[in-house]
Amino acid sequence: MSGWEQTHRRYQLVYAVAADVERHGPAAMTEWQRAIDVEYGSMDAFLLDVRRRWDLAVTARLDGRRCQRRADVEAEVGRVNAGLWAVLSAFADHPALASSTGIPAASSA
């Protein structure tokens, strides 16, 4: 398995799970648990990858916008990446995320 293949599989899995959680809420995670365990080894690793993707999207949008408030950028990222926001919101109390930098301030509205 190449690094590219793993990266591609994880990208597809993260966004498929995120879309499902956005549509059906946190209960949708149950059907994805096996795939998450196979690909990531644990829910912790999966959630940290979701958080990493969120942080990367925020950082990319902040680049060159030094005068824009971070909360405004996070709200914009939340609209574009509503699925990631849904996962982070649904699992904000999960120990893997609780020990990270905190839940984003964005709204999916």
C-alpha positions as CSV (number, residue, x, y, z in Angstrom):
1,M,0.0,0.0,0.0
2,S,1.4,3.4,-0.9
3,G,1.0,6.5,1.1
4,W,-1.1,8.0,-1.7
5,E,-3.6,5.1,-1.6
6,Q,-3.9,5.5,2.2
7,T,-4.4,9.2,1.9
8,H,-7.0,8.8,-0.8
9,R,-8.9,6.1,1.2
10,R,-8.9,8.3,4.3
11,Y,-10.1,11.4,2.4
12,Q,-13.0,9.4,1.0
13,L,-13.8,7.9,4.4
14,V,-13.7,11.2,6.3
15,Y,-16.0,13.0,3.9
16,A,-18.4,10.1,3.5
17,V,-18.7,9.8,7.3
18,A,-19.0,13.5,7.7
19,A,-21.8,13.8,5.1
20,D,-23.7,11.0,6.8
21,V,-23.3,12.5,10.3
22,E,-24.4,15.9,8.8
23,R,-27.6,14.2,7.4
24,H,-28.4,11.8,10.2
25,G,-26.6,12.9,13.3
26,P,-24.1,11.1,15.5
27,A,-26.0,7.9,15.4
28,A,-24.9,7.5,11.8
29,M,-21.4,6.8,13.1
30,T,-22.4,3.3,14.1
31,E,-22.5,2.0,10.6
32,W,-19.0,3.5,9.9
33,Q,-17.3,2.2,13.0
34,R,-15.9,-0.9,11.4
35,A,-14.5,1.0,8.4
36,I,-13.0,3.6,10.8
37,D,-11.4,0.9,12.9
38,V,-9.9,-0.9,9.9
39,E,-8.5,2.3,8.4
40,Y,-7.5,4.3,11.5
41,G,-7.2,1.7,14.2
42,S,-9.4,3.8,16.6
43,M,-12.0,6.4,16.8
44,D,-9.5,8.7,18.4
45,A,-7.2,8.7,15.3
46,F,-10.2,9.2,13.1
47,L,-11.5,12.2,15.1
48,L,-8.0,13.7,15.2
49,D,-7.8,13.4,11.4
50,V,-11.2,15.2,11.1
51,R,-9.8,17.9,13.4
52,R,-6.6,18.2,11.4
53,R,-8.6,18.6,8.1
54,W,-10.7,21.3,9.8
55,D,-7.6,23.2,11.1
56,L,-6.0,23.0,7.7
57,A,-9.1,24.4,6.0
58,V,-9.2,27.3,8.5
59,T,-5.5,28.0,8.2
60,A,-5.7,28.0,4.4
61,R,-8.6,30.5,4.5
62,L,-6.8,32.7,7.1
63,D,-3.7,32.9,4.9
64,G,-3.6,36.4,3.4
65,R,-6.6,37.5,5.5
66,R,-4.8,38.8,8.5
67,C,-7.4,41.5,9.2
68,Q,-10.3,39.0,9.2
69,R,-11.5,37.6,12.5
70,R,-10.8,33.9,13.0
71,A,-14.4,33.4,14.1
72,D,-15.6,34.8,10.7
73,V,-13.2,32.5,8.9
74,E,-14.3,29.5,10.9
75,A,-18.0,30.3,10.2
76,E,-17.1,30.4,6.4
77,V,-15.2,27.1,6.7
78,G,-18.2,25.7,8.6
79,R,-20.5,26.5,5.7
80,V,-18.2,25.0,3.1
81,N,-17.3,22.0,5.3
82,A,-20.6,21.4,7.1
83,G,-19.9,17.7,7.4
84,L,-16.6,18.2,9.2
85,W,-18.4,20.7,11.5
86,A,-21.1,18.1,12.2
87,V,-18.6,15.5,13.3
88,L,-16.6,17.9,15.4
89,S,-19.8,19.2,17.1
90,A,-21.2,15.7,17.7
91,F,-18.1,14.4,19.2
92,A,-16.8,17.6,21.0
93,D,-16.8,15.8,24.3
94,H,-14.8,12.8,23.0
95,P,-11.5,12.6,24.9
96,A,-9.4,12.8,21.6
97,L,-11.0,16.2,20.8
98,A,-11.4,17.5,24.3
99,S,-7.6,17.3,24.6
100,S,-7.1,19.2,21.3
101,T,-7.4,22.9,20.8
102,G,-11.1,22.9,21.3
103,I,-14.2,22.9,19.1
104,P,-14.4,25.3,16.3
105,A,-16.5,28.5,16.8
106,A,-18.3,28.1,13.4
107,S,-21.9,27.6,12.8
108,S,-23.4,25.4,10.1
109,A,-26.1,28.0,9.5
